Amino acid sequence: MNGMEMETEIYKGLADPEESRTEARRMSVDVIIPVYRPDRRFARLLAMLKRQTYPVDHIIIMNTESRFWNEDGYKGIRGMEIHHLEKSEFDHGGTRNRGAAYSTADVLLFMTDDAVPQDTRLVERLVEALKQKGPKGETAAAAYARQLPDRDCRAIERYTRSFNYPDKSRIKTAADLPGLGIKTYFASNVCCAYRRDIFESRGGFVNRTIFNEDMIYAAGAVRDGYAIVYAAGAKVIHSHNLTFSQQFRRNFDLAVSQADHPEIFRGVPSEGEGIRMVKQTAGWLVKTGRLWLLPSLVIGSAFKYAGYRLGKMYRFLPRRLVLMCTDNREYWR
């Protein structure tokens, strides 16, 4: 199967050509990017946004700390506007809500400053995905992109990318909860498009959250009868080679966000999904002859699980220990 056939197969069952043809007008798109100490990946991101087949109206930059912004380096980019904030003001949900308030577009496309479009059809594919319906006619509230590993990505992280972001698209609704569990709510603001009308009617993201604002929003939308679309044909290059301690802190903050929202996450445990990923990754390492990486997988998984369990019980921990465990010290101030 060649690339074009594969892409067609991925979208089979999702696309509604008749609806696309009868679309009253082009849906306008604004891209909103929280930025902190931008590097070469951010420059590549901006360059690829300029080349998209589907036009972007505005690029709204929410930059943390003006001293890290290169005023001369990003001049002359059409439609880009920059809003500076202090590090103490940044919040994963609140900052993105502020960015959305500067937009009047039909589609709000949130990205991170290190997610680079893999090709020129990223925006086009996400807009297409937002036009899809669930099996019972559920409207798509959000559509998130597939994340591909960067060239320097290590083997274990490379495999977990494929576990979390497979090559097959899917529309997720409340009917998927018994089978998918916590993955029903999975979405990622690394690259995720939202229908503005639904976003506003639902009050946007949680204004104050340590992490996971995208998944909290997706869970609420699913429970309200909307669909979340995973658009595998929309691709960004995005991966990290985290240390064990970074994995620990990231999972600690993830668990804190879940503990703060029991109305969403109670009764939908995520440990089982993590165990399944570890087992599949171990099987892949054995199958591909990378046995020397098994200790790294075991140790990394232990750090992740320890961070997750401590985050779940953060209310019972001394504040000093919480500050040692978190990846977002500003949140606790």
C-alpha positions in Angstrom: 0.0 0.0 0.0 1.5 3.3 -1.0 1.4 6.5 1.1 -1.7 8.0 -0.7 -3.6 4.7 -0.4 -2.8 4.5 3.3 -3.9 8.1 3.9 -7.1 7.4 2.1 -7.7 4.2 4.2 -7.0 6.1 7.4 -9.8 8.6 6.6 -12.2 6.0 5.2 -15.3 6.1 7.4 -14.5 9.6 8.7 -14.9 11.8 5.7 -18.3 13.1 4.6 -17.7 14.5 1.1 -21.3 15.7 0.8 -21.0 17.8 4.0 -17.6 19.2 2.8 -19.1 20.3 -0.5 -22.1 22.0 1.1 -20.0 23.8 3.7 -21.5 27.3 3.6 -18.1 29.1 3.9 -14.5 28.4 4.7 -13.9 27.9 8.4 -11.4 30.5 9.5 -8.4 29.3 11.6 -6.2 31.0 14.1 -3.2 29.2 15.6 -2.5 29.9 19.3 1.0 29.0 20.7 2.2 29.4 24.2 6.0 30.1 23.9 8.9 29.9 26.4 12.5 30.3 25.3 11.8 29.5 21.6 14.5 27.6 19.7 15.1 26.4 16.1 12.0 24.1 16.3 9.8 27.2 16.8 11.4 28.8 13.7 10.7 25.6 11.7 7.1 25.6 13.1 6.5 29.1 11.8 8.0 28.3 8.4 5.7 25.3 8.0 2.6 27.2 9.0 3.4 29.6 6.2 3.4 26.7 3.7 0.0 25.1 4.7 -2.5 24.3 2.0 -5.3 25.6 4.3 -4.7 29.3 5.1 -4.1 30.4 8.7 -5.5 33.8 9.5 -3.6 34.7 12.6 -0.8 33.3 14.7 -1.3 34.4 18.3 1.8 34.0 20.4 1.5 33.9 24.2 5.1 34.4 25.2 6.4 33.9 28.7 9.1 36.4 29.7 9.7 39.1 27.1 13.5 38.9 27.7 13.5 35.5 26.0 11.8 36.8 22.8 13.9 37.7 19.8 12.1 40.8 18.6 14.1 41.1 15.4 14.1 37.3 14.6 10.4 37.1 14.0 9.5 40.4 12.3 7.5 40.4 9.1 5.5 37.3 9.7 2.0 38.0 8.3 -0.8 37.7 10.8 1.4 37.1 13.8 0.8 39.0 17.1 2.7 38.6 20.3 1.4 39.0 23.8 3.9 38.9 26.7 3.3 37.6 30.2 5.4 36.9 33.3 6.3 33.4 34.3 4.2 33.8 37.4 1.2 34.5 35.2 1.5 31.3 33.1 -1.1 28.6 33.5 -1.7 25.7 31.1 -5.4 26.4 30.9 -5.6 30.1 31.7 -2.9 31.2 29.3 -4.5 29.4 26.4 -7.9 30.9 27.3 -6.3 34.3 27.1 -4.9 33.5 23.7 -8.3 32.3 22.5 -9.8 35.6 23.7 -7.7 37.4 21.1 -9.2 35.3 18.3 -12.5 35.5 16.4 -11.8 32.5 14.1 -14.1 29.5 13.7 -11.3 27.1 14.6 -8.8 27.6 17.4 -5.7 25.5 16.7 -3.5 25.2 19.8 0.1 24.1 19.4 3.2 24.0 21.5 6.3 25.9 20.4 8.2 22.6 19.7 5.7 20.9 17.5 6.6 21.1 13.8 4.1 20.3 11.1 5.3 17.2 9.2 3.9 18.4 5.9 1.8 21.2 4.3 -1.6 19.6 5.0 -1.7 19.7 8.8 -4.3 22.4 9.1 -6.3 21.1 6.2 -6.6 17.6 7.8 -7.6 19.0 11.2 -10.3 21.2 9.7 -11.6 18.1 7.8 -11.6 16.1 11.0 -13.7 18.8 12.8 -16.4 18.3 10.2 -16.9 14.6 11.0 -19.7 13.2 13.1 -19.8 10.4 15.7 -21.8 7.2 15.1 -24.9 8.8 16.6 -24.4 12.2 14.9 -22.2 13.6 17.7 -20.5 16.9 16.7 -16.7 16.9 16.9 -15.6 19.4 19.6 -11.9 18.9 19.0 -9.5 17.1 16.7 -5.9 16.3 17.6 -2.9 15.4 15.5 -0.6 12.5 15.3 2.8 13.0 17.0 5.8 11.6 15.2 9.2 11.1 16.8 12.0 13.5 15.9 15.3 12.3 14.4 17.1 12.3 17.8 14.3 10.4 19.6 15.4 7.4 21.6 14.1 3.9 20.8 11.7 3.4 23.7 10.2 6.9 23.3 9.9 6.2 19.5 7.8 3.1 20.2 5.6 4.8 22.8 4.8 7.5 20.2 3.3 4.8 18.0 1.4 3.3 20.9 -0.2 6.6 21.8 -0.5 7.9 18.2 -1.2 5.0 15.9 -1.6 5.4 12.1 -5.4 4.9 12.2 -7.8 7.8 12.8 -10.7 7.4 15.3 -13.8 9.3 16.4 -14.3 8.9 20.2 -17.6 9.3 22.0 -19.1 8.3 25.3 -20.0 4.9 23.8 -16.2 4.1 23.7 -15.7 4.4 27.5 -16.3 0.7 28.3 -13.7 -0.4 25.7 -11.2 2.5 25.6 -11.4 3.7 29.2 -9.2 6.7 29.9 -8.1 6.8 26.3 -11.6 8.0 25.3 -10.6 11.3 26.9 -7.2 11.5 25.4 -6.3 14.6 23.4 -3.2 16.7 23.2 -2.7 20.5 23.0 0.7 19.8 21.4 -1.5 20.1 18.3 -5.3 20.2 18.7 -8.0 22.1 16.9 -11.2 23.2 18.6 -14.6 24.4 17.2 -14.8 27.9 18.7 -18.6 27.9 19.2 -18.4 24.7 21.3 -15.2 25.9 23.1 -16.9 29.2 24.2 -20.2 27.5 25.1 -18.3 25.1 27.4 -16.3 27.9 29.0 -12.9 27.0 27.4 -10.2 25.3 29.4 -10.1 25.0 33.2 -8.6 28.4 34.1 -6.2 27.1 36.7 -4.6 23.7 36.2 -1.2 22.3 36.7 -1.4 20.2 33.6 -3.7 18.2 31.4 -6.1 21.0 30.4 -6.7 19.3 27.0 -7.8 16.0 28.5 -10.0 17.7 31.1 -11.7 19.6 28.3 -12.1 16.5 26.1 -13.6 14.5 29.0 -16.2 17.2 29.7 -17.0 17.4 26.0 -17.5 13.7 25.7 -19.7 13.6 28.7 -21.8 16.5 27.2 -22.4 14.4 24.1 -19.7 15.6 21.8 -17.0 13.7 19.9 -13.2 13.9 20.0 -11.4 13.0 16.8 -7.9 11.6 16.5 -6.8 12.7 13.0 -3.9 10.4 12.1 -3.4 12.1 8.8 -2.6 15.4 10.5 1.0 15.0 11.7 3.5 17.0 13.7 7.1 16.2 14.7 7.2 16.2 18.4 9.1 14.1 21.0 11.2 14.4 24.1 14.1 12.4 25.5 13.2 12.8 29.2 15.4 11.7 32.1 14.0 9.5 34.8 13.5 12.4 37.1 11.7 14.4 34.4 9.4 11.4 33.8 8.7 11.3 37.5 7.8 15.0 37.8 5.6 14.9 34.6 3.6 12.0 35.9 3.3 13.6 39.3 1.7 16.7 37.8 -0.5 14.5 35.6 -1.8 12.7 38.6 -2.4 16.0 40.5 -4.6 17.2 37.7 -6.6 14.0 37.9 -6.9 14.2 41.7 -8.2 17.7 41.3 -11.0 16.6 39.0 -12.5 13.5 40.5 -15.8 14.3 38.8 -14.1 13.4 35.5 -11.5 10.8 36.4 -13.1 8.8 39.2 -14.1 5.4 38.0 -11.9 5.7 34.8 -8.5 4.4 36.0 -5.5 4.9 33.9 -3.0 2.5 35.5 -4.2 -0.4 33.3 -3.4 1.6 30.1 0.1 2.3 31.4 0.7 -1.4 32.2 -0.4 -2.3 28.8 2.0 0.1 27.2 4.9 -1.2 29.3 4.1 -4.8 28.3 3.9 -4.0 24.6 7.1 -1.9 24.7 8.9 -4.8 26.4 7.6 -7.2 23.8 8.8 -4.9 21.0 12.3 -4.6 22.6 12.6 -8.4 22.8 11.3 -8.9 19.3 13.6 -6.4 17.8 16.7 -7.6 19.7 17.1 -4.5 21.9 17.4 -6.5 25.2 19.9 -4.0 26.6 17.1 -1.4 26.8 14.9 -3.5 29.1 16.5 -2.2 32.3 15.9 1.4 31.1 12.3 0.6 30.4 11.8 -1.0 33.9 13.5 1.9 35.7 11.7 4.5 33.7 8.3 2.9 34.3 9.0 2.7 38.0 9.8 6.4 38.1 6.6 7.2 36.2 4.5 5.0 38.5 6.0 6.5 41.6 5.4 10.0 40.4 1.8 9.1 39.5 1.0 7.5 42.9 2.5 10.4 44.8 0.6 12.9 42.7 -2.6 11.1 43.4 -2.1 11.6 47.1 -0.5 15.0 47.0 -2.9 16.5 49.5 -1.4 14.3 52.2 2.2 15.2 51.4 4.3 18.0 53.1 4.5 21.1 50.9 8.2 20.8 50.7 8.0 17.3 49.2 5.3 18.5 46.7 7.7 21.2 45.5 10.4 18.6 45.1 8.1 16.4 43.0 6.5 18.9 40.7 7.6 20.1 37.3 5.6 23.3 37.8 6.7 25.1 41.0 5.0 28.3 39.9 1.6 26.6 40.1 2.0 26.0 43.9 2.7 29.6 44.6 
